[in-house]
Amino acid sequence: MRTSPITPLRWRFTSIGAAFALVGVVIFIQLVRIQISPQADVFRQQSDLYAGVWRTIAPARGQIYDRWGHLFAANRTVYQIGVELASVKDPASIAFAMQVVLGEEYDRMFGIASPEANPDLVYAVLADYVPAEKVLQLQQFAEEMEGTFGENQPVRDLSGLIYSPHLQRSYPENNLASNILGFVSREGKGYFGIEEKYNDLLAGVSKTVWMPTDPNQIEALPDIPPGASLILTVDREIQDMTEKVLDEAVSFWGAESGTILIMDPETGEFLAMATTGRINLNEYWKFTDQIGGQIPFNQAIGKDYEPGSVFKVLTMAAALDAGVVQPDTEFLDTGLIEVGGAQIRNWNWGAWGPQSMTGC
């Protein structure tokens, strides 16, 4: 009697199938045991930690306009450039590209891009607040470099570069009305002027949302309204002319500083508020270099001022209104008067002699 060769193979297949079935049963029992074990809650909590992250989304900051709608303060899109460390294959090429296009230090860029990814270090920032045009140049340079031969390796590979857009405060007029406006730091906080006074209104209300790590569970981001926009009483053209006149006067007279205020006498609205010591708000971090860190930032409202002769208009108007004097009432100017035992003299220590009220 001959034994069929299929029998040993069938026995082997049956044994392997039984072994796999046994392993499956063991795995199933283990899964059930974990589900009902005292550690189940711990595992669930750990899974929740990696299910997503809470992320705070800030609304676009409100814009600032002059009385006719000319834009004083807006927002522009800039980029954070970083690396996803698990995807980086050639940190030397990344460092070289950042050096050539953005002028970054090669050794520092290489040090940031070269570490291996780990649970505590997944992403690293190379540069932030990079203008869109620079990002485009970097992308084009990366495309040209990709696959070319490098000095110490066969080909260049810029895998891992990440470009993340976000908003930055922008001032189209640079230093025009800078003392009125103030500026916004990179942390999103307003300093000086309108930006500080109305920071809460302009910044709007941020919202914290849960962002699942599973892309299939990500829903559309909530609609977050931007911060309030403001329209000032300032007239851009009058402000510009006032600042030019002020700068010329300060230069001509060799004055330490100067201030000009222009108001609508019927409404009290400021049409212009110019003071010396202005900065380019797009480079606010050069504050000290540009005006020596001068405080107050806006002398027109932040510094005491003795009106002197400017106040004579109000004094004379009050006297005429009260009928105390007439335009031709005479007065002898001796150059000084005594008030409370103190002598008050003319600005040049001189005397004008007989004067009418019009002459005063």
Steps between C-alpha positions, in 0.01 A plus 500: 500500500644843397472813726373812326759786501214743568444363851819645662434837335143497621621419850744790488240746373261386768764544770592850380132599477437372851801694629378823341152440635642446848701822475185684387306361796777605739505852351121524526508385865776751574301784340194409707713477813651847436155649441371382838823528699560775762762651263241556225424853616872585501535380141195698395641815658832446325323455166314825558832680543605404148157533338552869432606834644325809625600791278427867554407681180537878503279707269642746250579830669273790410633762260548874563394770249513877478174697473484444123579129498874516436663194659730570795534147645422164335610135505720310258577132460846387608640151551664289764756268342570181692599138455315179571798316644377150413496600131839673490755309290758767425535769772811639329304588186222658706754711689666601172167610347408704809841667490487590131140626485436641848854577617468273803811364673588161349620334821190608693265374227686170479481460878123552496430268206735212587361342826309174467128514566373377835172525693620825659639653181296457184518846342760779516478864390769629264368855446181693557327810359647432159338709220308314231744606228791348695309175544441488124873553440582220743254262333645578157855456631401170662358375169823593321712332769292184526693207352817697419837381620638640825857514626489221757208291375366377168177701482328782688167431668290771667228272631348609829466875440165632620350843417230616743317827417376740767417871530730786600408863567594725210517880467480613134605858585809391699560790742203723413290565812717248685464690829123479472482136396758321715591147394423132554771260619551156351315363801190685377492765774457868424744755639448877514237704320185359346642146485539490879196707601258288294697175502209288624264635233751463218620155607153348517417183694711187455338158500647170621399196293579129511707385201491119452819334381288275280446698176173314440357654816608859434206728445495848346649764728244719673429839348680746727412865429796740469572771752326836472639746245537866598454821302696794642411869470851558361528614137790319333589791267492759780703267724764453231534874431508579872784257566703647212448857625594395852819328391605803296432736791691287751794477260496874420488616862721225639232401749519187714145398411171634373128435504213618280132432566230584246138482617160570357385790725134410459524132594830472688610221265873466439585530131873459564725435797867523412799474728869440443663167568309274259588141411439260213229286656589205275835490681381590849778290658743772388315739735811586697715552190244721326400739779723393787218326682343841562220492755227614479437349159255780413601831659177665389300309762765349724706801602423814699500820296499862619294685238656842566412750227267249335268543797477881447227439243276342764586763761422787262178333380381466859587862583319634192200280569481626859528865385809556715702635206445632148731449199646853551546471879859596579747310713859586595728198459795543737634153429407345836234468767511365851261223602518365855847644543630336181606699193358386165685642198454505125663211316787724377527700825408812302210753518258606228388831662151645431276247325133473406314177551538432128877546535508258793 
